[in-house]
Amino acid sequence: MTYTEEFLARANELIDAGRFIDNKGWVPATSGNFSARLSDGTIAVTVSGKHKGRLQIDDIMRVDSEGRSLDGKKPSAETLLHTSLYKRFPEARAVLHPHSVNATLASRIFGQEIVLEDYELLKAFSGIDTHETRIVVPVFANDQDIARLAGKVEQYLDTHGNMHAYVIAGHGFYTWGGSVAEALRHLEALEFLFDCELRLHGVKKP
C-alpha cells in the first residue's frame, strides 16, 4: 500500500505516543485507541485489536469523517467517538484514549464528574494560563452502543460548553489537542491530576 508523507508522519507520531503511553501502563492488553486528522479531512486511526505499545505502520488505517474504512481494514469499535470530537472541535488534530487505572478508579469514586481546580498543572491544557482555574471532566456510563454514547457526549457539550476530556465509567478517558504532542500533554497532565484527586480522596476519608 502507498502511504502519503503526511499519513506516515501522523502514523509515526501515534506509534511513538503508543509506546510512551504503554510504558506508563495506561493501555494494558489491546485497550485504547488513537487517531490523528489529516489535512484532507480523513483520519488516521489505530486498527482494532492491536497492542498500542507495539504498533507498526500497518496498524494505522484511514477512515472518512463518518468513521468508514477507506482501506479495507477494521477500525476500532470506538472510532465514532473520535469522529464526533473532530466534528465538534475543528481545531482538534489528534484524539487519544487510554484505559488507565487512575481514570477507571476515579470514575468509580467520583460519580458523574471529576472536578480539578487550583492545580498548577492545569496550565498544561491549551488556553489555561493560571492555576486559579476549575475544569470539570464529565463521566459517562459505559455503553456498547457507541453511536448512543457519542450522542450523550454531544448532548453534554450542547448544555455545558467546551471541555478538555471526558471519562467513560469503568473504561478509560478521551482527550484531544491541536497535534498528537498536544493531546499527549493533556493526557499526561490528566493522569497526574486524577492521581492527585484519588490520593486526596483517600486522605479525606474517615
N, C-alpha and C positions, 0 to 999 in steps of 0.2 A: 504493500500500500504506500502511496505517495503522500507525505505529510508536508504541509506548508511550514515555512520558517516560524511563523507566529504560533502555529499549533505546537510545534516542537518546543518552543521557548516556554509556553504556558504549561505544557505537559511535564517538562523537566522541573519547573517550579513546584508543581503539585507532587511530583515524585520526591523532591527534596523535603517538602513540607511533611509528606507522609513518613519519611524516615525520622525526622525530628519528633513528630507527634508520637510515633510508635516508641521511640527511645524513652519518652516520658511515661509510657504505659497508658496512653489515653485512647488507643484504638485496639483493644485486645481482639484476638482471633481475626475474623474478617470484618469487624464492625467499622462503622464510619463511612463517609463518602465526601469527596472533594470535587470542586469544579472551578472553572475559570471561563469568563465570557470573552469571546474573540471579537475582533473589530467588525466582522460581517454579521454579528448578532447570534451566531451559533455558539454552542457551549461545549467546551472540553470537560468531560466528567469521568470519574472512575467507573469502570465496568463493575457489574455485580459480582460479589463473592470473592474479591481479591484481598489479600493481606496488605494493609496500607504501608507497612514498613518494608515491603519487598516489591513495590510497584515497578513495572517496566513500561516502556513507551506503548506497547500493545495493550496495556491495561488501562489506557486512557482512550476514550472514544469521543465522537462528536454527536450531539443531538441538536435538534432545532429548538426554537424558543418555546415550543409546546412539550418538549421532552421526548420527541420521537427520534429514534435512532437514524443516523444518516450513513452508517457504515456497516449495518448488519449485526453489530454487537449488541449485547444486552446491557442496558444501563442499570444502575442501582434502582431499586424499587422506590426510593425516596427522591428521585430526580425532579418530580413535580414541586417539591419543596424548594429546590434550587431555582427552578424556572420562575416560580411565583415571586421569589425575592428579587430576581433580576428585573422582572416587570415592575415591581413596586419601587425599587431603588435604582434608577438609571445610572447612578454613579458607581454602583457595585460592579466590580470586575472579578471577584472571587468569593466563593462560599465554602466554608469549612465546617464539617460536622464530626466531632469526636464523640466517643462513648466513655467518658471518664468516670472514675469513682466519685470525684467531688460533685460533678453535675448530677449524677444518679442519686447520691445521698441527699444533696440539697433539695432535689425535687420531692423526696420523701418527707423531709423535715419541715420545709418552709411553706408548703401548700401551693397556692396559686401564683405567688410571686416571690422573687428574691430581691430584696432592696439592698443596694450598695451605695453608701454615702460617706463622705468625708475621708475617703482614701486618696492618698497621693497618686496611686497608680491609676486612678480614674482618668488621669491625663494621658494615658496610653490610647484612649479612644479618640477618634477623629472628631474635632470640633469642641473638645473639652480642654480648657486651659487653666482650670483651678481645681484644687481638692474640695472646694466648697460646692460640691455637686452631688446630686442624688439621681441615680438611674434605677429603673425598675426592669428586671428581667422576668418576663411572664413565664409561667409554667403551664403547658397544655397537657391534657390527658393523652396518653399514648393511644394510637388508633391505627389499625392495619389498613383502613381506607385512607390512602394518602391524599386523595383529592379532597375528602372531607376535612382532614387535618389542615391542609393548606387553606381551605375556606375559613376555618376557625382563626388561623393566623391573620388572614385578611380582615376578618371582622374586628379583631383586636386592634389592628392598625387603623382601621376606619374610625374607631372610637377613642383610641388613646394616642394616636400620632406616632411619631418616629420611635424607634428603639434600636439598640445595638446588637441584641441577641435574644434568643428565646430557648427555653428548655422544654424537652418532651419528657414527661414524668417516667421515671424508671428506665430511661433510654439514653439520652445524651443531649447536646445542645447544638444550635446553629449560630454562627456568627459570620460576618462578611466584611468586605472592605474594597477600596479602590484598586487593590492589587492583591496578589497572593501574599506578599510580605505584610501588607497592612492587615489583612484578615488573620494572618498568623500572629501578629502582635496583639490583636484583640483577643484571640483565643488564649494566648499565654497569660494575658492580664486577667481574663475571666477565671482561669484556673487558679491563679493566686488568690483572687478575691473570694471565690467560692470556698477555698480552703480556709481563708481568714474567717469567713462567716460561720463555717462549720465548727471551727475551734472556739470561736467566741460563743456560739450557742452552747457548746459543751461546758464552757466555763460558767455560763449564766444558769445552767440547770441546777435545781436544788439538790 
